[in-house]
Structure formats: structure tokens, C-alpha cells
Amino acid sequence: MLKREKSALRLSQRAERVEYDGFALFESDKKGWLVASDSVNCDCRGGVLKGGLGVTLCLRDDGTVWDLSSAMPEADTYFLLPQKQSDGSYTEKLGYISKYGTVFLYNEEKDTLSSRHAFSGRMKPLTTMDGDGIVRMAFVGNDGVYLYNEEEGMTATEIGRALPVGCVLKNRLFCAIAPFTIAYCAPLAPKDFSNTVDDSGSISLPREAGEIVALIALGDCVYIFYQYGISKLTPSGAAREFTVETVGYRGGLIFGESVGVSGEKIFFLASDGLYSFDGRAAKRTCENLTIKPIEAGQVCAHAENEGYYFLRFTAEDGEERGVVVDGESEEGYFAFAAKGLSSWRGKTYCFIDSAFHIVKPNAELPLSAKHSFVAENISFGAEGLKTLKTLRFFGEGRIVVTLSNGRRSKRAELTLGGGFADMRAYMRGERFTLSIVLKTGALLSGLQAETIKLTGAAKEGFAFTRRSKE
């Protein structure tokens, strides 16, 4: 039986503010920072949320755009071929290698890229120089080692078969001519791979760590990456004095096409995640990013720069993803998956919408990409039911904010004039999802949320209680 009793319970409001001093990506232990559950193309180094790398059109010497609309088939790697002019200066001619091994070079007469040589499979391009100062492109792969310049065309060397694996150190070309064998040319003689005591020859390597997948020049050494190991080749003095020593590595299968240099470190993708290597030991890096590559049929590419390492890989769900890692801090973020990702002389290039692009900071993203940061399940410092009154964003530029309480959403486009901008939310809920899209050049240094929480059960009125049977 219910008994009706008059009640005089009071209702009061308590306003609270919570401040977030920075932004972080995924599984971060940063206290007082807003942590993303999903993010792409956003760099949060130092707690500042800003857009990651973008792209800008790569122009020819005369300021016009490279027309790649007729460039078929799909590019695997781009390169820039140095061309010596009559006055001794150099210009650069755009070229690329298709994933089937065909070399395309820019044709001035037709104003397009045209086929120059068809190899039987993938080839790796490298820049070499001989003793006369003549610069040539070296192509290393299934058909062996070939050299190219405009005057002589494509010429074969005595290396008739190789893997698409090589590097250049101290004017010597090193290449893998078999799964467990490296060949090297004489200094300033990229055509000479003859077996000699002091200048050129080959080295047979142990088989315990699997086949050679990459050769990387760093400092005064060539680092040899195998499927499951790393060793260091020190080519000091004459060839007879070369030494090879094993470097500790206990990780998963290494994907050779991912191995690249940024600053003083080498970064690479393995079946169990992303690694950095300082010349002494390899360690997992960017562990806050969930990087799960497929192992069988992995197709990846990388670009390397003094400031960052850019990776494209195929994830276990079959989707292609991009990752950018700061070479110094080793902080990383997910990025757009760039096609034709290549690096030449300190610049990073890619292919987007039939055009040749340079990858740069503070540049526009490809049309379908956004600088997106999403944080979910946020209490804004007050547990339980409350009204989220205002969100104040600190920073500069323009942003698009979407707030949701699970039942409804509110969207606002804000310009942070004077260093901040407010979003009038007035949304009731316990937990919220906040989505932020940065426009090009925008950044956020902090966030303040104001909430209103009600205390007390009801205004003066009637309450019902159940009468005890006793």
C-alpha cells in the first residue's frame, strides 16, 4: 500500500570547470590531457593538436604541373634523374618505375612520361657517380644491375641477376645478388663488380636469420636486414678489411620495403609492429598505435626524411594505412595512405589524382582526407548526469566540432580569434563523444569544459513511500 507524504526536497546547481592542458593519441598515460580513441592526420607532439603532413603540387622548372594523367601502369617508385647542362649546372627529370618493372621518363617533346626500358620485374633506383663526375641512375633488381643517363642510355653491368635491394655508401654501390650474398662495386666505378682483393667483389652471409630484405647506409656502415635479423657491414679501407657483425634483434618477420632512415635512426615494420634501430639495438616504437600488418602478401612502401619517417602498409583487415613517425621523439600518428611514396634528396613525393605531389607540413590533405581527432566516453570531470554548458578551445585557426551524448549531436564551425573560441553546447548527458576536425594550419593547445550538475531529488512536492506490512 502506498502512502502519500508531502516532501520539501531542495534542488541546487553546481557549476564546475575542467581544463585539459594538452591532447594525446590513444592509450596515453598523460594526466590532464584529452586522449583520442580514433585519430588520423593529427600530430600531438608536446600535447599540441595540429594537422599532420599534407601535400602540394610538384611543379616543373618552368612552374607548370607535371601531367601524369597518361602515366600507366601504376607507379611503384618515383625518382628524379639529374641532367647536366652545358653550363655545368644540373636539372632534374621526373621518372618512375611501375610495379611491373617498366621505367618511365619525362619526354619533353610529348610533354608526358613515356616508357624507356622494360625490366622483367621490380627494380630499385639509386643515384651513383663515377670518377669523371658523371651521375647515373642505377636500377637494381631481377634483371641485375643497369646504369642509365641521357647520353648513354641504359647499359648493363656484369651483375646479371639481383634482388631489388641496394644502397650507396662512400661512392660504392652495394646490392644483394642472391638471398644470402652481397656484391659491391669499386669506389666511383659503378660498372665494376669484378672480384678483387681491395676494390670490388662479393660477401657471402650466414643463413640463420633468413634472406636479405634490405640494405641501408647509415653513418659509415651498411646495415643488412634479413627476414629475422640485422647485421652491420663496416666497409672501412680496402675490401679485405670489411667486417660483418650481428646486431641483436628478436622481433617478427621484417618487411624489407619498409626499412628507411630518419635522422640517425632506422625505422622498419615487422609482423609484430613498428621498430626503431639506432645502430646498436632494435626496439618497438609507437606502441600506442595499433599497427597490425598482414604477413602474407604484405605490400608496403616508405619515404624517409631528416625529420620524419612515412610508412604505407596493408593492415590485417586488408585496408592500406599510413603512419608518420617523428625521427627524434619517435612519436607517431596515422596518416593518409600515399601511393608512389618515394624520397629523393631530402624531399618526399607521392602520386595523387593523376598528379605528382610533394609531402610537406602545413599543406592541404588529399580531397578525401581530414585532420580528425575523436575522443569518446568523456565525463568532462563530473561523473553522473549533468549539463555540458560550454566548451572553450584554445589555439588558432578554424576547426569543426561535433559533440554527441549518444542520443543527439551538435555541430559548430569555430574560428579561434584572439586565441580561443567557445562552443555553446547546453547538452545533457553522462558521457560524451567529441570530434574535432582541424582546417589546414589550425592548432589546439588546450580545452576547457564547463558543466552544470543538479543536486537534490526534486522541488517541493509530493513523494510516495511504501508502507511496511509490519
C-alpha positions in Angstrom: 0.0 0.0 0.0 1.3 3.4 -0.9 1.3 6.4 1.4 1.3 9.9 0.1 3.6 12.3 2.1 4.5 15.9 1.5 8.2 16.4 0.9 10.3 19.6 0.8 13.5 18.4 -1.0 15.6 21.2 -2.5 17.3 21.4 -5.9 20.6 23.2 -6.4 23.1 23.7 -9.2 26.8 23.2 -9.0 28.9 24.6 -11.8 32.3 23.0 -12.5 35.1 23.7 -14.9 37.7 21.1 -16.1 40.8 22.0 -18.1 42.7 19.8 -20.5 46.3 21.0 -20.9 47.0 19.0 -24.0 46.0 16.3 -26.4 47.3 12.8 -26.9 46.7 9.8 -29.2 45.4 6.5 -27.9 46.3 4.7 -24.7 48.3 7.7 -23.3 49.1 8.0 -19.6 49.3 11.8 -19.8 47.3 13.2 -16.9 45.1 16.2 -17.6 45.2 15.6 -21.4 42.3 14.7 -23.7 43.1 11.3 -25.2 41.8 10.3 -28.7 40.2 6.9 -29.2 40.4 7.5 -33.0 42.5 9.9 -35.0 44.1 10.4 -38.4 46.4 13.0 -39.9 46.8 14.7 -36.4 50.1 15.3 -34.8 50.0 15.6 -31.0 53.7 16.1 -30.1 54.1 18.1 -27.0 50.4 18.0 -26.3 49.6 20.4 -29.1 47.0 19.1 -31.5 47.8 20.1 -35.1 47.5 18.8 -38.6 50.0 16.3 -39.8 51.7 16.2 -43.1 49.9 17.3 -46.2 50.7 17.6 -49.9 51.3 20.3 -52.5 51.7 20.0 -56.3 55.2 19.4 -57.5 56.0 21.9 -60.3 58.5 21.7 -63.1 61.3 24.2 -63.5 59.0 26.5 -65.6 56.3 26.5 -62.9 53.9 24.2 -64.7 52.3 21.0 -63.3 53.7 17.6 -64.2 50.9 15.9 -66.3 50.8 12.2 -65.2 47.3 11.5 -66.5 48.7 9.2 -69.2 51.2 7.5 -66.9 50.3 3.9 -66.9 50.6 1.4 -65.2 50.6 2.4 -61.6 53.8 3.9 -60.2 55.8 1.9 -57.7 58.6 4.3 -57.0 59.4 7.8 -58.3 62.8 9.2 -58.9 64.4 12.4 -60.2 67.2 11.9 -62.8 69.9 14.6 -62.6 70.8 16.1 -66.0 74.0 18.0 -66.6 73.5 21.2 -68.6 76.0 22.9 -71.0 76.9 25.4 -68.3 77.7 22.7 -65.8 74.6 23.0 -63.7 72.1 20.2 -63.2 68.3 20.0 -63.7 66.1 17.1 -62.8 63.9 14.9 -65.0 61.0 13.1 -63.4 60.8 9.3 -63.8 59.2 6.4 -62.2 59.2 2.6 -62.1 56.0 0.7 -62.4 55.3 -2.2 -60.1 55.9 -4.4 -63.2 59.4 -3.1 -63.8 58.9 -0.6 -66.6 60.9 2.6 -66.4 59.2 5.8 -67.5 60.9 9.1 -68.0 59.6 12.5 -68.9 59.5 13.3 -72.6 59.9 17.0 -73.4 58.6 16.7 -77.0 55.4 14.9 -76.0 55.1 16.7 -72.6 54.3 13.4 -70.9 56.0 10.4 -69.3 57.0 7.7 -71.8 58.5 4.2 -71.5 62.3 4.0 -71.7 63.0 0.4 -70.6 61.0 -2.6 -69.6 62.6 -4.9 -67.0 61.1 -8.3 -66.1 60.2 -7.3 -62.5 60.5 -4.8 -59.7 63.7 -2.6 -59.7 65.2 -0.3 -57.1 66.5 3.1 -58.3 69.7 4.6 -56.8 71.9 7.5 -57.7 75.6 6.8 -58.5 78.6 8.8 -59.7 81.8 7.7 -61.4 85.3 9.1 -61.3 84.6 11.6 -64.1 81.7 13.1 -62.1 79.1 11.6 -64.4 75.8 10.9 -62.5 73.9 7.8 -63.4 70.8 6.1 -62.2 71.4 2.6 -61.1 68.5 0.1 -61.3 68.9 -3.0 -59.2 66.6 -6.0 -59.3 65.6 -9.2 -61.1 67.4 -8.4 -64.3 70.6 -7.5 -62.5 72.2 -4.0 -62.2 71.7 -1.5 -65.0 73.0 2.1 -65.3 71.3 5.0 -67.1 72.0 8.5 -68.2 70.6 10.5 -71.1 73.8 10.4 -73.1 74.5 6.7 -72.9 71.0 5.3 -72.4 70.5 2.1 -70.4 73.6 -0.1 -70.1 74.0 -3.5 -68.3 76.8 -4.3 -65.8 78.3 -7.6 -65.2 75.7 -8.3 -62.5 73.1 -10.3 -64.4 70.7 -11.0 -61.5 69.9 -9.4 -58.2 67.2 -8.6 -55.7 65.5 -5.2 -55.7 67.7 -4.4 -52.6 70.7 -2.0 -52.5 72.2 1.2 -51.2 75.1 3.6 -51.9 77.8 4.4 -49.4 81.1 6.3 -50.0 80.6 6.2 -53.7 80.2 2.4 -53.6 77.1 0.6 -54.8 76.1 -2.3 -52.6 73.4 -4.8 -53.8 72.0 -8.2 -52.9 72.8 -10.5 -55.8 71.3 -13.6 -54.1 69.3 -14.2 -50.9 72.5 -14.6 -48.9 75.1 -12.7 -51.0 76.0 -9.0 -51.3 78.1 -7.6 -54.2 79.8 -4.2 -54.1 81.5 -2.1 -56.9 84.8 -0.3 -56.8 84.7 3.3 -55.4 83.5 5.7 -58.1 83.2 2.8 -60.6 79.5 1.6 -60.6 80.2 -0.7 -63.6 83.0 -2.6 -61.9 81.9 -5.5 -59.7 84.8 -7.8 -60.5 86.2 -9.9 -57.7 89.3 -8.1 -56.5 91.1 -8.1 -53.1 90.8 -4.3 -52.5 88.2 -2.7 -54.6 85.1 -4.8 -55.6 83.7 -8.2 -55.0 81.1 -10.1 -53.0 80.4 -11.3 -49.5 78.5 -14.5 -48.5 76.4 -14.1 -45.4 75.0 -16.7 -42.9 71.6 -18.1 -43.4 70.3 -18.4 -39.8 68.3 -15.1 -39.9 66.7 -15.8 -43.3 67.1 -14.0 -46.7 68.3 -10.4 -47.2 65.4 -8.0 -47.4 67.1 -4.5 -47.2 70.4 -2.7 -47.3 70.6 0.6 -45.6 73.6 3.1 -45.4 73.8 5.0 -42.1 76.9 6.8 -40.9 79.9 4.8 -42.0 78.2 1.4 -42.2 75.8 -0.6 -44.3 73.1 -2.3 -42.2 71.9 -5.6 -43.6 68.3 -6.5 -42.8 67.3 -10.2 -43.1 63.8 -11.7 -42.6 64.5 -12.2 -38.9 67.8 -10.4 -38.2 70.2 -7.5 -38.6 73.9 -7.3 -39.1 76.4 -4.4 -39.6 78.8 -4.2 -42.5 81.8 -1.9 -41.9 83.4 -1.1 -45.3 86.5 0.7 -44.0 89.7 0.8 -46.0 90.3 -1.9 -48.6 87.7 -4.6 -49.3 89.8 -7.2 -47.5 89.3 -5.2 -44.3 85.5 -5.3 -44.4 83.9 -6.7 -41.3 80.4 -8.0 -40.6 78.9 -8.4 -37.2 75.5 -9.5 -35.9 73.2 -6.9 -34.2 70.6 -8.1 -31.6 67.1 -8.5 -32.9 64.3 -10.8 -31.5 61.3 -9.4 -33.3 59.0 -10.7 -36.0 59.3 -11.0 -39.8 60.9 -7.8 -41.2 59.2 -6.3 -44.3 62.1 -5.1 -46.4 60.3 -2.4 -48.3 59.5 -0.6 -45.0 63.2 -0.1 -43.9 64.2 3.5 -44.0 66.3 6.2 -42.3 65.2 9.3 -40.5 68.0 11.3 -38.9 70.3 9.0 -37.0 67.8 6.1 -36.8 66.4 3.3 -39.0 62.7 2.5 -38.8 61.0 -0.6 -40.1 57.8 -2.6 -40.0 57.8 -6.2 -38.7 54.9 -8.6 -38.4 54.7 -7.7 -34.7 54.8 -3.9 -35.0 56.9 -0.9 -35.8 60.6 -0.7 -34.7 63.3 1.8 -34.4 67.0 1.0 -34.7 69.9 3.2 -33.5 72.8 1.1 -34.9 73.1 -1.0 -31.7 69.7 -2.4 -30.9 66.2 -2.5 -32.3 63.1 -1.7 -30.1 59.4 -1.4 -30.6 58.2 2.1 -31.1 54.8 3.9 -31.3 53.2 1.2 -29.2 50.2 3.4 -28.6 49.3 3.0 -32.2 47.6 -0.3 -33.1 49.7 -1.4 -36.1 48.7 -4.9 -37.2 50.1 -5.7 -40.7 49.1 -8.8 -42.7 52.1 -11.1 -43.1 51.3 -13.0 -46.3 51.2 -10.7 -49.3 52.3 -7.6 -47.4 52.7 -4.6 -49.8 54.3 -1.6 -48.2 56.4 1.4 -49.1 58.2 4.2 -47.2 59.7 7.6 -47.5 62.5 8.9 -45.4 63.4 12.4 -44.4 65.6 14.2 -41.9 62.6 15.0 -39.8 60.2 12.0 -40.2 59.6 8.5 -41.5 56.4 7.9 -43.6 55.1 4.3 -44.0 52.3 2.9 -46.1 51.3 -0.7 -45.2 48.5 -3.2 -45.6 46.7 -3.8 -42.3 45.2 -7.2 -41.3 41.7 -6.0 -42.4 43.1 -5.6 -45.9 43.0 -1.8 -45.8 46.0 0.4 -46.7 47.1 2.7 -43.9 49.7 5.4 -43.5 51.9 6.1 -40.4 54.2 9.1 -39.8 56.9 8.9 -37.1 58.9 11.8 -35.8 62.5 10.7 -36.2 63.7 12.3 -33.0 60.9 11.8 -30.4 59.6 8.6 -32.1 56.0 9.9 -31.6 53.8 8.8 -34.5 50.3 9.2 -35.9 48.1 7.5 -38.5 48.1 9.3 -41.9 46.7 9.1 -45.4 48.0 6.1 -47.4 50.1 7.7 -50.1 50.7 5.9 -53.4 54.1 6.0 -55.1 55.7 7.1 -51.8 59.4 8.0 -52.6 62.2 10.1 -51.2 64.8 12.0 -53.2 67.4 14.5 -51.8 65.5 15.4 -48.7 62.0 15.6 -50.2 59.2 13.2 -50.1 57.0 12.6 -53.2 53.7 10.7 -53.9 51.0 10.3 -56.6 47.5 11.7 -56.0 44.7 12.3 -58.5 46.9 11.9 -61.6 49.4 14.5 -60.3 52.9 14.4 -58.8 53.0 15.9 -55.2 55.5 16.8 -52.6 54.7 15.8 -49.0 55.1 18.8 -46.7 53.9 20.1 -43.3 51.2 22.7 -43.1 49.9 21.7 -46.5 46.4 20.6 -47.7 45.4 17.0 -47.5 44.2 14.9 -50.4 40.5 15.6 -51.1 39.0 12.6 -49.2 41.2 13.0 -46.1 40.7 15.1 -42.9 42.7 16.1 -39.8 40.4 14.2 -37.5 40.6 13.8 -33.7 37.9 11.8 -31.8 37.6 11.3 -28.0 34.9 9.1 -26.7 33.3 8.3 -23.3 34.3 11.7 -21.8 32.9 12.7 -18.4 34.4 16.2 -18.5 35.4 15.9 -14.9 31.9 15.3 -13.5 30.5 11.8 -13.0 26.9 11.2 -13.4 24.2 13.2 -15.2 25.0 16.9 -15.9 24.6 19.6 -18.5 27.6 20.4 -20.6 27.3 24.1 -20.9 30.3 25.4 -22.8 33.5 24.1 -24.5 36.3 26.6 -24.9 39.0 25.8 -27.3 42.4 27.4 -27.1 44.6 27.8 -30.1 44.4 29.3 -33.6 42.8 28.8 -37.0 39.5 27.2 -37.9 38.0 23.9 -36.5 34.8 22.0 -36.9 33.5 20.4 -33.7 30.8 17.8 -33.3 29.5 16.9 -29.8 27.3 13.9 -29.0 25.7 12.4 -25.9 24.7 9.2 -27.6 21.2 10.4 -28.4 21.7 13.7 -30.3 24.6 15.6 -31.8 25.5 19.3 -32.2 27.9 20.7 -34.7 29.8 24.0 -34.8 32.3 25.7 -37.0 34.6 27.9 -34.9 37.3 30.4 -35.7 39.8 30.9 -32.9 40.2 34.6 -33.0 42.2 36.1 -30.1 43.5 32.7 -29.1 40.2 30.9 -28.3 36.6 30.2 -29.3 33.6 28.9 -27.4 31.0 26.3 -28.4 27.7 26.8 -26.6 26.8 23.1 -26.0 23.9 23.0 -23.5 23.7 19.2 -23.8 22.5 16.9 -21.1 24.2 13.6 -20.5 26.6 11.4 -18.5 29.3 10.6 -21.1 30.1 12.4 -24.4 31.9 12.0 -27.7 33.9 14.9 -29.0 35.0 15.0 -32.7 37.4 17.8 -33.9 38.3 18.4 -37.5 41.2 20.8 -38.0 41.3 23.0 -41.0 44.7 23.5 -42.7 47.1 25.5 -40.4 44.9 25.2 -37.3 46.2 24.0 -33.9 44.8 23.5 -30.4 46.8 23.9 -27.2 44.0 23.2 -24.7 40.4 22.8 -23.9 38.1 24.0 -21.0 34.7 22.4 -20.3 32.0 24.0 -18.1 29.4 21.7 -16.7 26.3 22.2 -14.5 25.2 19.4 -12.2 21.9 19.3 -10.3 21.9 18.2 -6.7 18.7 17.2 -4.7 15.9 15.0 -5.9 13.1 17.4 -6.7 11.4 20.7 -5.9 8.8 20.9 -3.0 6.0 18.5 -3.8 4.8 15.0 -3.0 6.8 11.8 -2.6 5.4 8.3 -2.4 6.7 5.7 0.0 5.7 2.1 0.5 4.1 1.4 4.0 5.6 -1.5 5.8 3.4 -4.5 6.4 4.6 -4.9 10.0 
